[in-house]
């Protein structure tokens, strides 16, 4: 009888460990719409030209129309409006704090810090920029 209790206890612990281990992936698998962008314009606004300002405004508008769809099979699609702009695979780090996107259409790799993630929001921070761009997402 004691052996059966140990086996059941081990099964419960293992089940909890496995379910907790993939918490980030469970949250991320859906379509996310970008709702806010931070740090898109240069910090020193004294030297920004009208052209730079116009480009920043256009870029912010495009990024706010951005959607990312993450699938259970570790594939993703990035779209602006209804147009798919890139697709590929993603990988979440073991500590679930970094997501790496490998594009199959543009042949590049982007890495983001997962600042926060839940069922209703996701915040990613670009890892490559000197001044990191912070993107806030909500489920579609």
C-alpha positions in Angstrom: 0.0 0.0 0.0 2.8 2.4 0.8 4.5 1.7 -2.5 1.2 2.7 -4.3 1.1 6.0 -2.3 4.7 6.8 -3.4 3.9 6.1 -7.0 0.7 8.2 -6.9 2.6 11.0 -5.1 5.4 10.9 -7.7 2.8 11.0 -10.6 1.1 14.1 -9.1 4.5 15.9 -8.7 5.5 14.9 -12.2 2.2 16.1 -13.7 2.5 19.5 -11.9 6.1 19.9 -13.0 5.2 19.2 -16.7 2.2 21.5 -16.7 4.2 24.4 -15.0 7.2 23.9 -17.3 5.3 25.0 -20.4 3.4 27.9 -18.9 4.8 30.5 -21.3 4.1 28.4 -24.3 0.6 27.7 -23.1 0.0 31.5 -22.9 1.8 32.4 -26.2 -0.1 30.0 -28.5 -2.7 32.4 -30.0 -2.9 35.5 -32.2 -1.6 38.6 -30.6 -2.2 42.2 -31.7 0.3 45.0 -31.0 -1.5 47.7 -29.0 1.4 50.0 -27.9 5.1 50.7 -28.8 7.6 52.3 -26.5 11.1 53.8 -27.4 10.5 54.0 -31.1 11.8 57.5 -31.5 15.3 58.7 -30.6 15.9 59.8 -27.0 17.5 63.1 -28.1 14.6 64.8 -29.8 16.7 68.0 -30.3 18.4 66.4 -33.3 15.4 64.7 -34.9 14.5 66.0 -38.4 11.0 66.3 -39.9 11.8 63.3 -42.1 12.9 61.3 -39.1 9.7 62.2 -37.3 7.5 61.2 -40.3 9.3 57.9 -40.6 8.9 57.2 -36.8 5.1 58.0 -37.1 4.7 55.7 -40.1 6.7 53.0 -38.4 4.7 53.3 -35.2 1.4 53.1 -37.2 2.7 50.0 -39.0 3.8 48.3 -35.8 0.4 49.0 -34.2 -1.2 47.1 -37.1 1.2 44.2 -36.4 -0.1 40.8 -35.3 1.8 37.7 -34.4 0.3 34.2 -34.4 2.1 31.5 -32.5 1.2 27.9 -33.0 1.7 24.8 -30.9 4.1 23.3 -33.4 6.6 26.2 -32.8 5.8 28.0 -36.0 4.7 31.7 -36.2 3.3 34.2 -38.6 3.7 37.9 -38.5 1.2 40.1 -40.4 0.3 43.7 -40.9 -3.4 43.9 -41.4 -4.3 40.9 -43.5 -0.9 40.6 -45.2 1.6 38.0 -43.9 5.0 39.7 -43.8 7.1 36.9 -42.4 6.8 33.4 -41.0 9.1 30.9 -39.5 9.8 29.1 -36.2 10.1 30.2 -32.6 11.9 28.9 -29.6 11.3 29.8 -25.9 14.4 29.6 -23.7 14.5 27.0 -20.9 13.9 29.8 -18.3 11.0 31.0 -20.4 12.3 34.6 -20.4 13.5 34.8 -24.1 11.8 34.1 -27.4 13.8 33.7 -30.5 12.1 34.0 -33.9 13.8 32.5 -36.9 12.2 33.7 -40.2 12.0 31.3 -43.0 11.0 34.0 -45.5 13.5 36.8 -44.6 16.3 34.6 -43.4 17.0 36.4 -40.2 16.8 35.8 -36.4 15.2 38.2 -33.9 15.4 37.8 -30.1 13.0 39.3 -27.6 12.9 39.4 -23.8 9.6 38.2 -22.5 9.0 41.0 -20.0 5.5 39.8 -19.1 3.0 37.3 -20.3 -0.4 36.1 -19.2 -3.6 35.0 -20.9 -4.6 38.6 -21.6 -1.3 40.5 -22.3 2.2 40.0 -23.5 5.1 42.5 -23.4 8.3 41.9 -25.4 11.5 43.9 -25.4 13.9 43.8 -28.3 17.2 42.4 -27.2 19.4 43.7 -30.0 18.8 47.5 -29.9 20.8 50.0 -27.9 17.6 51.6 -26.9 15.2 48.6 -26.7 11.8 48.8 -28.4 9.1 47.6 -26.1 6.0 46.1 -27.7 2.7 45.5 -25.8 0.3 42.9 -27.2 -3.3 41.8 -26.5 -5.0 38.6 -27.7 -6.9 39.0 -31.0 
